[in-house]
Amino acid sequence: MFFINTAEEKYPIARHLGENAFSSALILMSLYKYDAALVMFVSSIEGFLSDIDNDPKQTDKRSIWIKLTDFEKQFPDIKRDFRYYAECDDSPGKLMKSAVDLRNTITHANTPEQDQALAAEAISRTILPILQAVYKSLFGVELISNLLQLAEFFNLTFYLRKNGNLKGNDWVRSLAPITWRVQNLVSPNYEPKYLWDKQGYRVDKSDLIWDARMQKCSSDGLESEGLFCPICDELSIGVSLTVIETYDIEIDKAHCVNCQLDLGENPLDRLISNALFDTYLTENEPQLRKEFGLP
């Protein structure tokens, strides 16, 4: 569903199994079900590692550990590639064992709420880098570059993993850029309630978005100049700007009146805001510096 199919036409059954499970995991993420998404991402790994292309009527019943061991023998660079994608020197085997143990706990028991954060951390730190390494080995193309309109948001999540000093529920928030974009992709006909009047007739979208944005800017003290939302692509974002001690300009609040994207003033949300709106800040830096009286 989310793949644009530029990868080499090799291992067609394993590719079909892996990509279908990966797409299902993304849909579960769009529902904020990160524990269930972890289960499907591990299934995606098992699908890609399946060795049944010579006999499609068979099922590869090997354990995931045997599959990984055999895969490493066939593609010995996978450990190096994992460390590259994970941006760490940790052993992929040790991290993978923790992730699979968590998958088993989620599958066979009612998991507490905090497991959402543990699942999000496992997805970001372990599962996605392994999937990237496996996909590159099998098909000769980058996994995220083969996803429909999602590469930018995966890269943002990886940026947050590296720079966000993540702890606890921060891991859940760090996956939000992917979640928001998938929500937009799977809901192409979504329209907020304010686009319909009391009699049930549809009204002009652009005017109402402008009115809603101006009201939000006025009530929350946001800048009156609107920005295009990187999630829903409407001119529907109001932001609040601030100057930090180094005389850099940052976004400390951002709200979309269309898709309800809402970013606050905590450090992680600031990282997300400034990454999402980097182009706006760069292109408008001279004007913004003049408005703030900065050198």
ZIBEL-V52015 format. One record per backbone hydrogen bond with DSSP energy under -1.0 kcal/mol. CO is the residue of the C=O (numbers start at 1). NH is the residue of the N-H. If there is no record, write none. Layout:
# ZIBEL-V52015
((CO;NH) (CO;NH))
This chain:
# ZIBEL-V52015
((2;148) (8;10) (11;15) (12;16) (13;17) (14;18) (15;19) (16;20) (17;21) (18;22) (19;23) (20;24) (21;25) (22;26) (23;27) (24;28) (25;29) (26;30) (28;33) (29;32) (32;34) (33;37) (34;38) (35;39) (36;40) (37;41) (38;42) (39;43) (40;44) (41;45) (42;46) (43;47) (44;48) (45;49) (47;50) (52;55) (55;58) (59;61) (63;67) (64;68) (65;69) (66;70) (67;71) (68;72) (69;73) (70;74) (71;75) (75;78) (77;81) (78;82) (79;83) (80;84) (81;85) (82;86) (83;87) (83;88) (91;95) (92;96) (93;97) (94;98) (95;99) (96;100) (97;101) (98;102) (99;103) (100;104) (101;105) (102;106) (103;107) (104;108) (112;115) (113;116) (114;118) (115;119) (116;120) (117;121) (118;122) (119;123) (120;124) (121;125) (122;126) (122;127) (123;128) (126;130) (127;131) (128;132) (129;133) (130;134) (131;135) (132;136) (133;137) (134;138) (135;139) (136;140) (139;8) (143;146) (144;147) (146;4) (150;154) (151;155) (152;156) (153;157) (154;158) (155;159) (156;160) (157;161) (158;162) (159;163) (160;164) (167;170) (168;171) (169;173) (170;174) (173;176) (175;179) (176;180) (177;181) (178;182) (179;183) (180;184) (181;185) (182;186) (187;190) (192;195) (193;196) (195;203) (197;200) (201;197) (204;208) (205;209) (206;210) (207;211) (208;212) (209;213) (210;214) (211;215) (212;216) (213;217) (214;218) (215;219) (216;220) (217;222) (227;237) (229;233) (234;229) (234;236) (236;257) (237;227) (238;255) (239;223) (240;252) (240;253) (242;250) (244;247) (248;244) (250;242) (253;240) (254;263) (255;238) (261;256) (263;254) (266;270) (267;271) (268;272) (269;273) (270;274) (271;275) (272;276) (273;277) (275;278) (277;281) (278;282) (279;283) (280;284) (284;288) (285;289) (286;290) (287;291) (288;292) (289;294))
